[in-house]
Amino acid sequence: MTQLAWQAGHAALFQVYGGVPAFVRVDNCKTAVARGAGPHAVLSPDFARFARGCGFTIDPCRVRTPTDKGKVERRVRWLHGSAAGLFRQRWPSLEALQLALAERLVGLQARLRCPATGTTVAEAHAAERAALQPLPLGGEPFDVIVARRVARDSHVAFEGRQYSVPFEWVGRDVEVIGAPRHVVIRGDGAELARHPRHTAARLVTDPTHYDGPATATVLPPPPLGMRARAQVYAHPQLPAPQTVRRPLDAYIALVEGRGR
């Protein structure tokens, strides 16, 4: 259980609930509690920062006190048993399984009764939703955040890879954030770049980061020549150039003495 998975799971749960509760009771796992337990617990700094951003208070369980979370664990076991048949089937993707689980949960909420209100669980949830805090605006779970200076080639180093940044940020400091699926680069409170995380490539570059006018302190990179454009635009994911006056075949003919 990584810190990133822990935070992403809570964020997804709040989305399903439609808001953020005032308190979140957690067990004393290392992703939530650095040491100790219950009211004397020392919280994990990363999870504590995530909680402040979302607006909830972390309430760790006391050690060896089953009553602090007994009902929750019993209901989780019961829910796992109710959905056990879904896990014995083959699914084309994780998203398809998640959709089937959500549909099963909706059916259970419409059928089961809430002991405290006497209404269905779905009706009780709808009534409680008004008391939840609004979902946090912007932001996303992350497990790493570091400061980096943009190099002269308009890249920053992170996790053994190089990620491009708009050229006007050369020589300036930026924040590099490791999110679940992306590397997010921010500067002056705004997002500058977003790249896929954990790619096989060690150099991840967005060609558009080299476009644009000069600034007061940074000149734009020189434009590509004709031959360089032909090589770059041969990439299948990039658009073809408008014109190529002398293709590579012409150079081969010149070298072999067949051209003028």
N, C-alpha and C positions, 0 to 999 in steps of 0.2 A: 504494500500500500504506500505509494509515493505521496508526497505532499501535493503534487499537482493533481493526481487522481482524487485525492481527498477533497480538495477545494472544488474541483470540477463537479464532483458528485453532489456537493452541497448546493452549488450554483444551479445545477439542473433540477434539484429537488425544489428549490425556491421558485423556479420557473413553473413547475407543475402545480405547486401550491397556489401560485398567483400572488406571492408576497413573502416577506421575511418575518419570522416570529421574533419576539423580544428576547427570548432565551432559547438556546440550543443545548440540550443535555447530551454529553458525549461520554463514552467510556474512556479509560485512561490509556488509550493507544498512543504510541510515540508521535504520530502525526498531529495529535491534539495537545498532548501533555508532555512536556520535556522531563519533568520529574515530579514525584509526589502524587497525590490523588485528592479528590474531593475539594473542599474549600481551601485546602493548603497546597493545591497543585500549582506548579509553575508551568504556565502555558507555553506551547511552542511559539516562538516569535513569528514565524511565517503565518500560522493559522490565526494567531491573535491579530495580526495586521489585516488578514482577510476578513475577520469578524468585524473589526472597526470599520472597514470599507463598506460592509453590507449593513451594519447597524444592529447586530445582535450581540448578546452577552453569552459567553461560553460558561456552561454549568457542568463541570465534571462530576461523575458519580463518585460516591465514597467507596473505598476498597472493602471487599467482602460484605457488601450490602445489597443483596439481590433485589430488595424492594425498590431500590432507586431506578431500576430499569426492567424489572421482571415482566411486566405486562408487554412492554415493547418486544422483548426477545421471544415471548410466547407467541405474539401475533406474527412476528416475522417468520417463525417456524411454521405456523399455520398457513401463512400466505405462500411460502415456498412449496408446501405440500399441495396447495390448491393449483399451483401453476406447474407442478412437476411434469405433467404430460407434455407441456410445450417444449421442455428441455430434452425430451426424448425424440423429438422430430428433427428432421434436417431442414435448415433454413438457408435461403440463398445469400443472406447477409445479416449482419447484426441489427441493421435498421428494421428489417422485416420481423425479426424476433421481438425487438422492442415495441413495434406497433401491435403485435399480437398480445404481448404482456399488458400494454396499455388498455386494449379492448377488454381483456379479461378483468382488469382492475376496475374498469368502469362498471361492468356487470356486477361485480361483488359489492361495490359501493352503493349501487341501487337496491341491492337485496338485503344487505346486513343492516342492523340497527345500532345506533350509538347509545350506549347505556345511560349516558348523562342527560340526553335530550329526548330520547324515545323516538326520534326521527331517523330516517335512513342516514347512513354515513355521508352520502352525497349531499343531502340537505344540511346536515350539521357542518360539513366543510364549507358549503356556500355561505352559511351564516357567519362562520368564523373568519372567512376571507376578508370581511370588512374591517376586522381588527388587526390584520397584518400590516406591517410596514411596506411601503412601496418597494418594488425591486430596484436595486441600485442602477443608476444610469451609467452607461458606458462601462469600461473596465472589463476584465476577464481574469480568470484564475491564472496564476503563474507560479513557477517554482524558482526562477532565477531572475534577478535584476542586477545589472552591472553598468558601470559607467565606462565608456570607451571614447577614445579620440579618433576621429575619422582620418584615415591615412591619405597620402597624396593621390593614391589611385581611387579614392572615393569609396573605400571599403572599411568595414570594421571587423575585428576578429572576435569570434564567439564560438565556443564548443568545438574548436578545431576546424572551423570553417571561416570563410570570408564572405561577408554580405555587403552588397552595394547600398549606397546612400546617395541622395541627390548631391551633385558635385559642389553646390554652393556651401555645403557643410564641411568641406575639407578643412582640417585643422581645428575644428570645433568639437566640443564634447557632447555626446548624446547618451541616452539611456537605451540599453539593449535588454529586452524582456523576453524570457522564455515562456511562451504560452503553450497550451496543449498541442496545437498543430502548427503554430507559426512562431517565427522570430519577429517581434515587433520592435521597431526602432523609433524612438520618440525624441523630440527636441523642442525646447521652448513651449512645452505643454501640448504639442500637437504630434500626431503620428506622421512620420516621415517616410517609412517604408515598412513593408510586410512581406516576409519570405516564408516558404515552407520550411519546417524544422526537421532535423534529422535526415536530411537528404543524403543520397550516395555521393552527390557532387560536393567537392570541397570548396569550390568557388561558385557562389550564387549571385548572379548579376542581372539587374534589370536595365536594358539598354536605354530606357527613357530617362534614367538618372543622369545621363550625360548630355541631355538636351537642355536648352534654355539660354537666356542672355547672361552676360557677365554680371557679377556683383561688384560692390565697391572694393572687395578684398580678394576675390577669386575669379580668375578667367575661366571660361568654358574650355573643355578639351578641344583640340583641333579636330575639324571634321574628317571623317574617313575619306580616303582616296577612292578612285574608281574600282581598283582591284580589291581593296578591303571591303567595299560595299558588296561586291559580287560574292565574296566569301561569306560575309555575315548573312546576307539575305538568302543564301543557299540553305540555311537552316530551315527544316520543315515547319517549325512553329512561328516563323517570322514571315511577314509579307514580302512579295517579290519586289525588286527595285523597279522604278519607273522605266529607266533605260540603262543598258550596259553597252557602251559603244564598242568595247573590244573584249569579248568573252575569253575564257581561258584557252579555248581551242585555237584562237588566233595567236596567242603567245607560243603555244606548242608548235604551230606551223612556222613561226619565225625562228624558233630554236633549231628546228629540223631543216631550215632552209627552203621551206615550201611557200613562204609568204613574202610579202614585200615590206 
